[in-house]
Amino acid sequence: MKIDCTQCEMYRSDACDDCLVTAVLHPPAGALELDDDVEPTVGAFADAGLIPVLRFRPRAPATGDDPDAAAETA
């Protein structure tokens, strides 16, 4: 799994402050890659409350469609 905090919906929000990546790496300057072998262990630690859960949610791709802009021109 590749995680780039700048591409997360919750980047620099309250949820970001309680994310595994921020708690462990404060967040990293670049992308972070978690091996598939490590994910179950990280999940078990998070489920046990030993570390925060991973809150990464990828941003939706920009479509260029702005409904507010369309309403202004109508």
N, CA, C and O atoms as a Tripos MOL2 file, in Angstrom:
@<TRIPOS>MOLECULE
protein
  296   295    74     0     0
PROTEIN
NO_CHARGES

@<TRIPOS>ATOM
      1 N           0.8530   -1.1670    0.0000 N.3       1 MET1
      2 CA          0.0000    0.0000    0.0000 C.3       1 MET1
      3 C           0.9030    1.2350    0.0000 C.2       1 MET1
      4 O           1.8330    1.3390    0.7990 O.2       1 MET1
      5 N           0.6170    2.1520   -0.8940 N.am      2 LYS2
      6 CA          1.3700    3.4020   -0.9690 C.3       2 LYS2
      7 C           0.5070    4.5290   -0.3970 C.2       2 LYS2
      8 O          -0.6480    4.6960   -0.7880 O.2       2 LYS2
      9 N           1.0760    5.2960    0.5270 N.am      3 ILE3
     10 CA          0.3480    6.3730    1.1890 C.3       3 ILE3
     11 C           1.0900    7.6780    0.9810 C.2       3 ILE3
     12 O           2.2620    7.7990    1.3390 O.2       3 ILE3
     13 N           0.4110    8.6480    0.4060 N.am      4 ASP4
     14 CA          0.9490    9.9980    0.2560 C.3       4 ASP4
     15 C          -0.0140   10.9170    0.9920 C.2       4 ASP4
     16 O          -1.1260   11.1690    0.5270 O.2       4 ASP4
     17 N           0.4210   11.4120    2.1360 N.am      5 CYS5
     18 CA         -0.4690   12.2140    2.9850 C.3       5 CYS5
     19 C          -1.0530   13.4150    2.2480 C.2       5 CYS5
     20 O          -2.1890   13.8020    2.5210 O.2       5 CYS5
     21 N          -0.3160   14.0060    1.3340 N.am      6 THR6
     22 CA         -0.8210   15.1810    0.6210 C.3       6 THR6
     23 C          -1.9730   14.8270   -0.3130 C.2       6 THR6
     24 O          -2.6860   15.7140   -0.7820 O.2       6 THR6
     25 N          -2.1610   13.5300   -0.5860 N.am      7 GLN7
     26 CA         -3.2520   13.0830   -1.4500 C.3       7 GLN7
     27 C          -4.4180   12.5150   -0.6490 C.2       7 GLN7
     28 O          -5.2980   11.8670   -1.2150 O.2       7 GLN7
     29 N          -4.4340   12.7500    0.6550 N.am      8 CYS8
     30 CA         -5.4850   12.2300    1.5350 C.3       8 CYS8
     31 C          -6.5730   13.2840    1.7420 C.2       8 CYS8
     32 O          -6.2770   14.4710    1.8840 O.2       8 CYS8
     33 N          -7.8200   12.8460    1.7580 N.am      9 GLU9
     34 CA         -8.9630   13.7360    2.0040 C.3       9 GLU9
     35 C          -8.8480   14.4520    3.3520 C.2       9 GLU9
     36 O          -9.3540   15.5620    3.5190 O.2       9 GLU9
     37 N          -8.1850   13.8120    4.3010 N.am     10 MET10
     38 CA         -8.1270   14.3390    5.6660 C.3      10 MET10
     39 C          -6.8160   15.0470    5.9970 C.2      10 MET10
     40 O          -6.5530   15.3440    7.1620 O.2      10 MET10
     41 N          -5.9960   15.3180    4.9900 N.am     11 TYR11
     42 CA         -4.6920   15.9540    5.1970 C.3      11 TYR11
     43 C          -4.8520   17.2760    5.9430 C.2      11 TYR11
     44 O          -5.6330   18.1420    5.5480 O.2      11 TYR11
     45 N          -4.1030   17.4080    7.0160 N.am     12 ARG12
     46 CA         -4.0950   18.6030    7.8760 C.3      12 ARG12
     47 C          -5.4440   18.9020    8.5330 C.2      12 ARG12
     48 O          -5.7730   20.0630    8.7750 O.2      12 ARG12
     49 N          -6.2160   17.8680    8.8170 N.am     13 SER13
     50 CA         -7.4800   18.0320    9.5430 C.3      13 SER13
     51 C          -7.3220   17.4070   10.9310 C.2      13 SER13
     52 O          -6.2600   16.8790   11.2590 O.2      13 SER13
     53 N          -8.3690   17.4690   11.7350 N.am     14 ASP14
     54 CA         -8.3270   16.8210   13.0450 C.3      14 ASP14
     55 C          -8.1190   15.3150   12.9060 C.2      14 ASP14
     56 O          -7.4370   14.7040   13.7280 O.2      14 ASP14
     57 N          -8.7020   14.7180   11.8730 N.am     15 ALA15
     58 CA         -8.5370   13.2800   11.6520 C.3      15 ALA15
     59 C          -7.0910   12.9450   11.3240 C.2      15 ALA15
     60 O          -6.6040   11.8740   11.6870 O.2      15 ALA15
     61 N          -6.4070   13.8420   10.6450 N.am     16 CYS16
     62 CA         -4.9930   13.6420   10.3150 C.3      16 CYS16
     63 C          -4.1660   13.5310   11.5860 C.2      16 CYS16
     64 O          -3.2330   12.7300   11.6580 O.2      16 CYS16
     65 N          -4.5050   14.3300   12.5820 N.am     17 ASP17
     66 CA         -3.7610   14.3140   13.8440 C.3      17 ASP17
     67 C          -3.8870   12.9780   14.5710 C.2      17 ASP17
     68 O          -3.0230   12.6340   15.3780 O.2      17 ASP17
     69 N          -4.9450   12.2220   14.2980 N.am     18 ASP18
     70 CA         -5.1830   10.9440   14.9620 C.3      18 ASP18
     71 C          -4.9900    9.7710   14.0070 C.2      18 ASP18
     72 O          -5.6180    8.7250   14.1740 O.2      18 ASP18
     73 N          -4.1350    9.9360   13.0200 N.am     19 CYS19
     74 CA         -3.8780    8.8900   12.0300 C.3      19 CYS19
     75 C          -2.5790    8.1620   12.3640 C.2      19 CYS19
     76 O          -1.6520    8.7530   12.9190 O.2      19 CYS19
     77 N          -2.5210    6.9040   12.0300 N.am     20 LEU20
     78 CA         -1.3300    6.0960   12.2410 C.3      20 LEU20
     79 C          -0.0870    6.7450   11.6450 C.2      20 LEU20
     80 O           0.9460    6.8220   12.3100 O.2      20 LEU20
     81 N          -0.1710    7.2060   10.4170 N.am     21 VAL21
     82 CA          0.9970    7.7580    9.7340 C.3      21 VAL21
     83 C           1.5050    9.0070   10.4580 C.2      21 VAL21
     84 O           2.7110    9.1520   10.6560 O.2      21 VAL21
     85 N           0.6150    9.8990   10.8490 N.am     22 THR22
     86 CA          1.0170   11.0980   11.5700 C.3      22 THR22
     87 C           1.5880   10.7390   12.9360 C.2      22 THR22
     88 O           2.5990   11.3080   13.3500 O.2      22 THR22
     89 N           0.9610    9.8080   13.6400 N.am     23 ALA23
     90 CA          1.4290    9.4270   14.9730 C.3      23 ALA23
     91 C           2.8270    8.8180   14.9320 C.2      23 ALA23
     92 O           3.6330    9.0530   15.8320 O.2      23 ALA23
     93 N           3.1140    8.0480   13.9070 N.am     24 VAL24
     94 CA          4.4010    7.3580   13.8300 C.3      24 VAL24
     95 C           5.4590    8.1960   13.1120 C.2      24 VAL24
     96 O           6.6230    8.1970   13.5110 O.2      24 VAL24
     97 N           5.0620    8.9060   12.0600 N.am     25 LEU25
     98 CA          6.0520    9.5960   11.2180 C.3      25 LEU25
     99 C           5.8890   11.1070   11.1520 C.2      25 LEU25
    100 O           6.7160   11.7660   10.5220 O.2      25 LEU25
    101 N           4.9050   11.6670   11.7470 N.am     26 HIS26
    102 CA          4.6820   13.1180   11.9700 C.3      26 HIS26
    103 C           4.4990   13.9870   10.7360 C.2      26 HIS26
    104 O           5.3100   14.9110   10.6830 O.2      26 HIS26
    105 N           3.7090   13.9220    9.8200 N.am     27 PRO27
    106 CA          3.6230   12.9590    8.7250 C.3      27 PRO27
    107 C           4.8870   12.9840    7.8870 C.2      27 PRO27
    108 O           5.6600   13.9390    7.9690 O.2      27 PRO27
    109 N           5.1100   11.9750    7.0970 N.am     28 PRO28
    110 CA          6.3480   11.8990    6.3110 C.3      28 PRO28
    111 C           6.3870   12.9600    5.2230 C.2      28 PRO28
    112 O           5.3460   13.4350    4.7690 O.2      28 PRO28
    113 N           7.5890   13.3280    4.8090 N.am     29 ALA29
    114 CA          7.7600   14.3390    3.7630 C.3      29 ALA29
    115 C           7.3280   13.8110    2.3960 C.2      29 ALA29
    116 O           6.8910   14.5850    1.5450 O.2      29 ALA29
    117 N           7.4450   12.5270    2.1840 N.am     30 GLY30
    118 CA          7.0750   11.9460    0.8990 C.3      30 GLY30
    119 C           6.1140   10.7920    1.0850 C.2      30 GLY30
    120 O           5.5150   10.6270    2.1480 O.2      30 GLY30
    121 N           5.9760   10.0070    0.0520 N.am     31 ALA31
    122 CA          5.0770    8.8550    0.0960 C.3      31 ALA31
    123 C           5.6640    7.7580    0.9750 C.2      31 ALA31
    124 O           6.8810    7.6040    1.0770 O.2      31 ALA31
    125 N           4.7910    7.0190    1.5930 N.am     32 LEU32
    126 CA          5.1530    5.9050    2.4600 C.3      32 LEU32
    127 C           4.5950    4.6410    1.8430 C.2      32 LEU32
    128 O           3.4680    4.6300    1.3480 O.2      32 LEU32
    129 N           5.3750    3.5790    1.8710 N.am     33 GLU33
    130 CA          4.8830    2.3170    1.3410 C.3      33 GLU33
    131 C           4.8720    1.2700    2.4410 C.2      33 GLU33
    132 O           5.8970    1.0110    3.0730 O.2      33 GLU33
    133 N           3.6970    0.6640    2.6710 N.am     34 LEU34
    134 CA          3.5610   -0.4320    3.6240 C.3      34 LEU34
    135 C           3.5130   -1.7420    2.8460 C.2      34 LEU34
    136 O           2.7030   -1.9060    1.9340 O.2      34 LEU34
    137 N           4.3810   -2.6580    3.2130 N.am     35 ASP35
    138 CA          4.3720   -3.9760    2.5710 C.3      35 ASP35
    139 C           3.1000   -4.7250    2.9600 C.2      35 ASP35
    140 O           2.5620   -4.5350    4.0510 O.2      35 ASP35
    141 N           2.6360   -5.5670    2.0640 N.am     36 ASP36
    142 CA          1.4380   -6.3690    2.3410 C.3      36 ASP36
    143 C           1.6300   -7.2460    3.5740 C.2      36 ASP36
    144 O           0.6640   -7.5410    4.2780 O.2      36 ASP36
    145 N           2.8740   -7.6700    3.8460 N.am     37 ASP37
    146 CA          3.1600   -8.5220    5.0010 C.3      37 ASP37
    147 C           2.9640   -7.7830    6.3180 C.2      37 ASP37
    148 O           2.6880   -8.4100    7.3400 O.2      37 ASP37
    149 N           3.1040   -6.4640    6.3090 N.am     38 VAL38
    150 CA          3.0460   -5.6610    7.5240 C.3      38 VAL38
    151 C           1.6110   -5.2360    7.8490 C.2      38 VAL38
    152 O           1.2820   -5.0280    9.0170 O.2      38 VAL38
    153 N           0.7690   -5.1080    6.8490 N.am     39 GLU39
    154 CA         -0.5890   -4.5980    7.0500 C.3      39 GLU39
    155 C          -1.3980   -5.3520    8.1130 C.2      39 GLU39
    156 O          -2.0440   -4.7010    8.9340 O.2      39 GLU39
    157 N          -1.3950   -6.6920    8.1370 N.am     40 PRO40
    158 CA         -2.1680   -7.3780    9.1820 C.3      40 PRO40
    159 C          -1.6650   -7.0600   10.5950 C.2      40 PRO40
    160 O          -2.4630   -6.9420   11.5250 O.2      40 PRO40
    161 N          -0.3690   -6.9250   10.7540 N.am     41 THR41
    162 CA          0.1940   -6.6050   12.0650 C.3      41 THR41
    163 C          -0.2060   -5.2050   12.4980 C.2      41 THR41
    164 O          -0.6010   -4.9940   13.6440 O.2      41 THR41
    165 N          -0.1050   -4.2510   11.5850 N.am     42 VAL42
    166 CA         -0.5040   -2.8740   11.8820 C.3      42 VAL42
    167 C          -1.9900   -2.8390   12.2440 C.2      42 VAL42
    168 O          -2.3870   -2.1510   13.1850 O.2      42 VAL42
    169 N          -2.8030   -3.5770   11.5010 N.am     43 GLY43
    170 CA         -4.2280   -3.6420   11.7940 C.3      43 GLY43
    171 C          -4.5160   -4.2400   13.1630 C.2      43 GLY43
    172 O          -5.4050   -3.7660   13.8700 O.2      43 GLY43
    173 N          -3.7750   -5.2730   13.5440 N.am     44 ALA44
    174 CA         -3.9710   -5.8990   14.8550 C.3      44 ALA44
    175 C          -3.6010   -4.9280   15.9780 C.2      44 ALA44
    176 O          -4.3090   -4.8410   16.9800 O.2      44 ALA44
    177 N          -2.4950   -4.2010   15.8140 N.am     45 PHE45
    178 CA         -2.1010   -3.2100   16.8200 C.3      45 PHE45
    179 C          -3.1500   -2.1110   16.9420 C.2      45 PHE45
    180 O          -3.4790   -1.6800   18.0470 O.2      45 PHE45
    181 N          -3.6730   -1.6620   15.8110 N.am     46 ALA46
    182 CA         -4.6970   -0.6100   15.8280 C.3      46 ALA46
    183 C          -5.9860   -1.1190   16.4710 C.2      46 ALA46
    184 O          -6.6080   -0.4100   17.2610 O.2      46 ALA46
    185 N          -6.3870   -2.3460   16.1350 N.am     47 ASP47
    186 CA         -7.6000   -2.9290   16.7230 C.3      47 ASP47
    187 C          -7.4800   -3.0750   18.2390 C.2      47 ASP47
    188 O          -8.4740   -2.9810   18.9590 O.2      47 ASP47
    189 N          -6.2550   -3.3040   18.7180 N.am     48 ALA48
    190 CA         -6.0200   -3.4560   20.1540 C.3      48 ALA48
    191 C          -5.8750   -2.1100   20.8590 C.2      48 ALA48
    192 O          -5.7590   -2.0630   22.0840 O.2      48 ALA48
    193 N          -5.8800   -1.0100   20.0930 N.am     49 GLY49
    194 CA         -5.7650    0.3140   20.6820 C.3      49 GLY49
    195 C          -4.3400    0.7180   21.0150 C.2      49 GLY49
    196 O          -4.1240    1.6970   21.7300 O.2      49 GLY49
    197 N          -3.3650   -0.0240   20.5040 N.am     50 LEU50
    198 CA         -1.9650    0.2930   20.7890 C.3      50 LEU50
    199 C          -1.4230    1.4150   19.9130 C.2      50 LEU50
    200 O          -0.4950    2.1220   20.3060 O.2      50 LEU50
    201 N          -1.9980    1.5750   18.7380 N.am     51 ILE51
    202 CA         -1.6250    2.6430   17.8080 C.3      51 ILE51
    203 C          -2.9040    3.1620   17.1660 C.2      51 ILE51
    204 O          -3.9110    2.4550   17.1360 O.2      51 ILE51
    205 N          -2.8770    4.3990   16.6490 N.am     52 PRO52
    206 CA         -4.0680    4.9010   15.9440 C.3      52 PRO52
    207 C          -4.3130    4.1010   14.6620 C.2      52 PRO52
    208 O          -3.4020    3.4600   14.1370 O.2      52 PRO52
    209 N          -5.5300    4.1440   14.1750 N.am     53 VAL53
    210 CA         -5.8620    3.4760   12.9130 C.3      53 VAL53
    211 C          -5.3650    4.3150   11.7440 C.2      53 VAL53
    212 O          -5.1280    5.5160   11.8780 O.2      53 VAL53
    213 N          -5.2160    3.6740   10.6180 N.am     54 LEU54
    214 CA         -4.8500    4.3740    9.3890 C.3      54 LEU54
    215 C          -6.0990    5.0660    8.8670 C.2      54 LEU54
    216 O          -7.0860    4.4000    8.5560 O.2      54 LEU54
    217 N          -6.0740    6.3690    8.7660 N.am     55 ARG55
    218 CA         -7.2410    7.1330    8.3270 C.3      55 ARG55
    219 C          -7.1140    7.6250    6.8800 C.2      55 ARG55
    220 O          -7.9150    8.4470    6.4360 O.2      55 ARG55
    221 N          -6.1390    7.1410    6.1630 N.am     56 PHE56
    222 CA         -5.9140    7.5850    4.7910 C.3      56 PHE56
    223 C          -7.1270    7.3090    3.9180 C.2      56 PHE56
    224 O          -7.6230    6.1830    3.8630 O.2      56 PHE56
    225 N          -7.5990    8.3420    3.2390 N.am     57 ARG57
    226 CA         -8.6860    8.2420    2.2720 C.3      57 ARG57
    227 C          -8.2450    9.0280    1.0430 C.2      57 ARG57
    228 O          -8.0910   10.2470    1.1190 O.2      57 ARG57
    229 N          -8.0380    8.3530   -0.0930 N.am     58 PRO58
    230 CA         -7.5710    9.0670   -1.2820 C.3      58 PRO58
    231 C          -8.5560   10.1550   -1.7110 C.2      58 PRO58
    232 O          -9.7720    9.9810   -1.6390 O.2      58 PRO58
    233 N          -8.0050   11.2670   -2.1540 N.am     59 ARG59
    234 CA         -8.8620   12.3430   -2.6900 C.3      59 ARG59
    235 C          -9.5090   11.8690   -3.9780 C.2      59 ARG59
    236 O          -8.9160   11.1080   -4.7430 O.2      59 ARG59
    237 N         -10.7170   12.3220   -4.2070 N.am     60 ALA60
    238 CA        -11.3920   12.0240   -5.4730 C.3      60 ALA60
    239 C         -10.6870   12.8050   -6.5730 C.2      60 ALA60
    240 O         -10.2850   13.9480   -6.3560 O.2      60 ALA60
    241 N         -10.5330   12.2110   -7.7410 N.am     61 PRO61
    242 CA         -9.8770   12.9260   -8.8360 C.3      61 PRO61
    243 C         -10.6680   14.1730   -9.2250 C.2      61 PRO61
    244 O         -11.8990   14.1630   -9.2480 O.2      61 PRO61
    245 N          -9.9500   15.2300   -9.5260 N.am     62 ALA62
    246 CA        -10.5910   16.4800   -9.9510 C.3      62 ALA62
    247 C         -11.2070   16.2690  -11.3270 C.2      62 ALA62
    248 O         -10.5550   15.7520  -12.2340 O.2      62 ALA62
    249 N         -12.4600   16.6700  -11.4760 N.am     63 THR63
    250 CA        -13.1440   16.4770  -12.7490 C.3      63 THR63
    251 C         -13.1800   17.7540  -13.5780 C.2      63 THR63
    252 O         -13.4380   17.7200  -14.7810 O.2      63 THR63
    253 N         -12.9200   18.8700  -12.9240 N.am     64 GLY64
    254 CA        -13.0060   20.1400  -13.6390 C.3      64 GLY64
    255 C         -14.4190   20.6810  -13.6560 C.2      64 GLY64
    256 O         -14.6410   21.8120  -14.0870 O.2      64 GLY64
    257 N         -15.3830   19.8910  -13.1940 N.am     65 ASP65
    258 CA        -16.7750   20.3300  -13.1350 C.3      65 ASP65
    259 C         -17.0260   20.9690  -11.7790 C.2      65 ASP65
    260 O         -16.9110   20.3060  -10.7480 O.2      65 ASP65
    261 N         -17.3650   22.2360  -11.7740 N.am     66 ASP66
    262 CA        -17.6700   22.9370  -10.5380 C.3      66 ASP66
    263 C         -19.1390   23.3200  -10.5880 C.2      66 ASP66
    264 O         -19.4950   24.2590  -11.2990 O.2      66 ASP66
    265 N         -20.0110   22.6200   -9.8510 N.am     67 PRO67
    266 CA        -21.4570   22.9030   -9.9250 C.3      67 PRO67
    267 C         -21.7830   24.3290   -9.5110 C.2      67 PRO67
    268 O         -22.7380   24.9060  -10.0320 O.2      67 PRO67
    269 N         -21.0240   24.9170   -8.5940 N.am     68 ASP68
    270 CA        -21.2850   26.2920   -8.1800 C.3      68 ASP68
    271 C         -20.9980   27.2660   -9.3320 C.2      68 ASP68
    272 O         -21.7350   28.2320   -9.5310 O.2      68 ASP68
    273 N         -19.9360   27.0070  -10.0780 N.am     69 ALA69
    274 CA        -19.5920   27.8780  -11.2100 C.3      69 ALA69
    275 C         -20.6600   27.7730  -12.2890 C.2      69 ALA69
    276 O         -21.0020   28.7760  -12.9140 O.2      69 ALA69
    277 N         -21.1920   26.5780  -12.5190 N.am     70 ALA70
    278 CA        -22.2370   26.3960  -13.5310 C.3      70 ALA70
    279 C         -23.5050   27.1220  -13.1210 C.2      70 ALA70
    280 O         -24.1960   27.6780  -13.9750 O.2      70 ALA70
    281 N         -23.8230   27.1310  -11.8530 N.am     71 ALA71
    282 CA        -25.0230   27.8150  -11.3600 C.3      71 ALA71
    283 C         -24.9020   29.3150  -11.5260 C.2      71 ALA71
    284 O         -25.9010   29.9870  -11.7790 O.2      71 ALA71
    285 N         -23.6840   29.8620  -11.3870 N.am     72 GLU72
    286 CA        -23.4760   31.3050  -11.5070 C.3      72 GLU72
    287 C         -23.6710   31.7790  -12.9400 C.2      72 GLU72
    288 O         -24.1100   32.9080  -13.1630 O.2      72 GLU72
    289 N         -23.3460   30.9240  -13.9240 N.am     73 THR73
    290 CA        -23.4580   31.3400  -15.3160 C.3      73 THR73
    291 C         -24.8600   31.1250  -15.8640 C.2      73 THR73
    292 O         -25.1880   31.6390  -16.9330 O.2      73 THR73
    293 N         -25.6810   30.3840  -15.1580 N.am     74 ALA74
    294 CA        -27.0350   30.0860  -15.6430 C.3      74 ALA74
    295 C         -27.9800   31.2410  -15.4460 C.2      74 ALA74
    296 O         -29.1550   31.1450  -15.8020 O.2      74 ALA74
@<TRIPOS>BOND
     1     1     2 1
     2     2     3 1
     3     3     4 2
     4     3     5 am
     5     5     6 1
     6     6     7 1
     7     7     8 2
     8     7     9 am
     9     9    10 1
    10    10    11 1
    11    11    12 2
    12    11    13 am
    13    13    14 1
    14    14    15 1
    15    15    16 2
    16    15    17 am
    17    17    18 1
    18    18    19 1
    19    19    20 2
    20    19    21 am
    21    21    22 1
    22    22    23 1
    23    23    24 2
    24    23    25 am
    25    25    26 1
    26    26    27 1
    27    27    28 2
    28    27    29 am
    29    29    30 1
    30    30    31 1
    31    31    32 2
    32    31    33 am
    33    33    34 1
    34    34    35 1
    35    35    36 2
    36    35    37 am
    37    37    38 1
    38    38    39 1
    39    39    40 2
    40    39    41 am
    41    41    42 1
    42    42    43 1
    43    43    44 2
    44    43    45 am
    45    45    46 1
    46    46    47 1
    47    47    48 2
    48    47    49 am
    49    49    50 1
    50    50    51 1
    51    51    52 2
    52    51    53 am
    53    53    54 1
    54    54    55 1
    55    55    56 2
    56    55    57 am
    57    57    58 1
    58    58    59 1
    59    59    60 2
    60    59    61 am
    61    61    62 1
    62    62    63 1
    63    63    64 2
    64    63    65 am
    65    65    66 1
    66    66    67 1
    67    67    68 2
    68    67    69 am
    69    69    70 1
    70    70    71 1
    71    71    72 2
    72    71    73 am
    73    73    74 1
    74    74    75 1
    75    75    76 2
    76    75    77 am
    77    77    78 1
    78    78    79 1
    79    79    80 2
    80    79    81 am
    81    81    82 1
    82    82    83 1
    83    83    84 2
    84    83    85 am
    85    85    86 1
    86    86    87 1
    87    87    88 2
    88    87    89 am
    89    89    90 1
    90    90    91 1
    91    91    92 2
    92    91    93 am
    93    93    94 1
    94    94    95 1
    95    95    96 2
    96    95    97 am
    97    97    98 1
    98    98    99 1
    99    99   100 2
   100    99   101 am
   101   101   102 1
   102   102   103 1
   103   103   104 2
   104   103   105 am
   105   105   106 1
   106   106   107 1
   107   107   108 2
   108   107   109 am
   109   109   110 1
   110   110   111 1
   111   111   112 2
   112   111   113 am
   113   113   114 1
   114   114   115 1
   115   115   116 2
   116   115   117 am
   117   117   118 1
   118   118   119 1
   119   119   120 2
   120   119   121 am
   121   121   122 1
   122   122   123 1
   123   123   124 2
   124   123   125 am
   125   125   126 1
   126   126   127 1
   127   127   128 2
   128   127   129 am
   129   129   130 1
   130   130   131 1
   131   131   132 2
   132   131   133 am
   133   133   134 1
   134   134   135 1
   135   135   136 2
   136   135   137 am
   137   137   138 1
   138   138   139 1
   139   139   140 2
   140   139   141 am
   141   141   142 1
   142   142   143 1
   143   143   144 2
   144   143   145 am
   145   145   146 1
   146   146   147 1
   147   147   148 2
   148   147   149 am
   149   149   150 1
   150   150   151 1
   151   151   152 2
   152   151   153 am
   153   153   154 1
   154   154   155 1
   155   155   156 2
   156   155   157 am
   157   157   158 1
   158   158   159 1
   159   159   160 2
   160   159   161 am
   161   161   162 1
   162   162   163 1
   163   163   164 2
   164   163   165 am
   165   165   166 1
   166   166   167 1
   167   167   168 2
   168   167   169 am
   169   169   170 1
   170   170   171 1
   171   171   172 2
   172   171   173 am
   173   173   174 1
   174   174   175 1
   175   175   176 2
   176   175   177 am
   177   177   178 1
   178   178   179 1
   179   179   180 2
   180   179   181 am
   181   181   182 1
   182   182   183 1
   183   183   184 2
   184   183   185 am
   185   185   186 1
   186   186   187 1
   187   187   188 2
   188   187   189 am
   189   189   190 1
   190   190   191 1
   191   191   192 2
   192   191   193 am
   193   193   194 1
   194   194   195 1
   195   195   196 2
   196   195   197 am
   197   197   198 1
   198   198   199 1
   199   199   200 2
   200   199   201 am
   201   201   202 1
   202   202   203 1
   203   203   204 2
   204   203   205 am
   205   205   206 1
   206   206   207 1
   207   207   208 2
   208   207   209 am
   209   209   210 1
   210   210   211 1
   211   211   212 2
   212   211   213 am
   213   213   214 1
   214   214   215 1
   215   215   216 2
   216   215   217 am
   217   217   218 1
   218   218   219 1
   219   219   220 2
   220   219   221 am
   221   221   222 1
   222   222   223 1
   223   223   224 2
   224   223   225 am
   225   225   226 1
   226   226   227 1
   227   227   228 2
   228   227   229 am
   229   229   230 1
   230   230   231 1
   231   231   232 2
   232   231   233 am
   233   233   234 1
   234   234   235 1
   235   235   236 2
   236   235   237 am
   237   237   238 1
   238   238   239 1
   239   239   240 2
   240   239   241 am
   241   241   242 1
   242   242   243 1
   243   243   244 2
   244   243   245 am
   245   245   246 1
   246   246   247 1
   247   247   248 2
   248   247   249 am
   249   249   250 1
   250   250   251 1
   251   251   252 2
   252   251   253 am
   253   253   254 1
   254   254   255 1
   255   255   256 2
   256   255   257 am
   257   257   258 1
   258   258   259 1
   259   259   260 2
   260   259   261 am
   261   261   262 1
   262   262   263 1
   263   263   264 2
   264   263   265 am
   265   265   266 1
   266   266   267 1
   267   267   268 2
   268   267   269 am
   269   269   270 1
   270   270   271 1
   271   271   272 2
   272   271   273 am
   273   273   274 1
   274   274   275 1
   275   275   276 2
   276   275   277 am
   277   277   278 1
   278   278   279 1
   279   279   280 2
   280   279   281 am
   281   281   282 1
   282   282   283 1
   283   283   284 2
   284   283   285 am
   285   285   286 1
   286   286   287 1
   287   287   288 2
   288   287   289 am
   289   289   290 1
   290   290   291 1
   291   291   292 2
   292   291   293 am
   293   293   294 1
   294   294   295 1
   295   295   296 2
@<TRIPOS>SUBSTRUCTURE
     1 MET1         2 RESIDUE 1 A MET
     2 LYS2         6 RESIDUE 1 A LYS
     3 ILE3        10 RESIDUE 1 A ILE
     4 ASP4        14 RESIDUE 1 A ASP
     5 CYS5        18 RESIDUE 1 A CYS
     6 THR6        22 RESIDUE 1 A THR
     7 GLN7        26 RESIDUE 1 A GLN
     8 CYS8        30 RESIDUE 1 A CYS
     9 GLU9        34 RESIDUE 1 A GLU
    10 MET10       38 RESIDUE 1 A MET
    11 TYR11       42 RESIDUE 1 A TYR
    12 ARG12       46 RESIDUE 1 A ARG
    13 SER13       50 RESIDUE 1 A SER
    14 ASP14       54 RESIDUE 1 A ASP
    15 ALA15       58 RESIDUE 1 A ALA
    16 CYS16       62 RESIDUE 1 A CYS
    17 ASP17       66 RESIDUE 1 A ASP
    18 ASP18       70 RESIDUE 1 A ASP
    19 CYS19       74 RESIDUE 1 A CYS
    20 LEU20       78 RESIDUE 1 A LEU
    21 VAL21       82 RESIDUE 1 A VAL
    22 THR22       86 RESIDUE 1 A THR
    23 ALA23       90 RESIDUE 1 A ALA
    24 VAL24       94 RESIDUE 1 A VAL
    25 LEU25       98 RESIDUE 1 A LEU
    26 HIS26      102 RESIDUE 1 A HIS
    27 PRO27      106 RESIDUE 1 A PRO
    28 PRO28      110 RESIDUE 1 A PRO
    29 ALA29      114 RESIDUE 1 A ALA
    30 GLY30      118 RESIDUE 1 A GLY
    31 ALA31      122 RESIDUE 1 A ALA
    32 LEU32      126 RESIDUE 1 A LEU
    33 GLU33      130 RESIDUE 1 A GLU
    34 LEU34      134 RESIDUE 1 A LEU
    35 ASP35      138 RESIDUE 1 A ASP
    36 ASP36      142 RESIDUE 1 A ASP
    37 ASP37      146 RESIDUE 1 A ASP
    38 VAL38      150 RESIDUE 1 A VAL
    39 GLU39      154 RESIDUE 1 A GLU
    40 PRO40      158 RESIDUE 1 A PRO
    41 THR41      162 RESIDUE 1 A THR
    42 VAL42      166 RESIDUE 1 A VAL
    43 GLY43      170 RESIDUE 1 A GLY
    44 ALA44      174 RESIDUE 1 A ALA
    45 PHE45      178 RESIDUE 1 A PHE
    46 ALA46      182 RESIDUE 1 A ALA
    47 ASP47      186 RESIDUE 1 A ASP
    48 ALA48      190 RESIDUE 1 A ALA
    49 GLY49      194 RESIDUE 1 A GLY
    50 LEU50      198 RESIDUE 1 A LEU
    51 ILE51      202 RESIDUE 1 A ILE
    52 PRO52      206 RESIDUE 1 A PRO
    53 VAL53      210 RESIDUE 1 A VAL
    54 LEU54      214 RESIDUE 1 A LEU
    55 ARG55      218 RESIDUE 1 A ARG
    56 PHE56      222 RESIDUE 1 A PHE
    57 ARG57      226 RESIDUE 1 A ARG
    58 PRO58      230 RESIDUE 1 A PRO
    59 ARG59      234 RESIDUE 1 A ARG
    60 ALA60      238 RESIDUE 1 A ALA
    61 PRO61      242 RESIDUE 1 A PRO
    62 ALA62      246 RESIDUE 1 A ALA
    63 THR63      250 RESIDUE 1 A THR
    64 GLY64      254 RESIDUE 1 A GLY
    65 ASP65      258 RESIDUE 1 A ASP
    66 ASP66      262 RESIDUE 1 A ASP
    67 PRO67      266 RESIDUE 1 A PRO
    68 ASP68      270 RESIDUE 1 A ASP
    69 ALA69      274 RESIDUE 1 A ALA
    70 ALA70      278 RESIDUE 1 A ALA
    71 ALA71      282 RESIDUE 1 A ALA
    72 GLU72      286 RESIDUE 1 A GLU
    73 THR73      290 RESIDUE 1 A THR
    74 ALA74      294 RESIDUE 1 A ALA
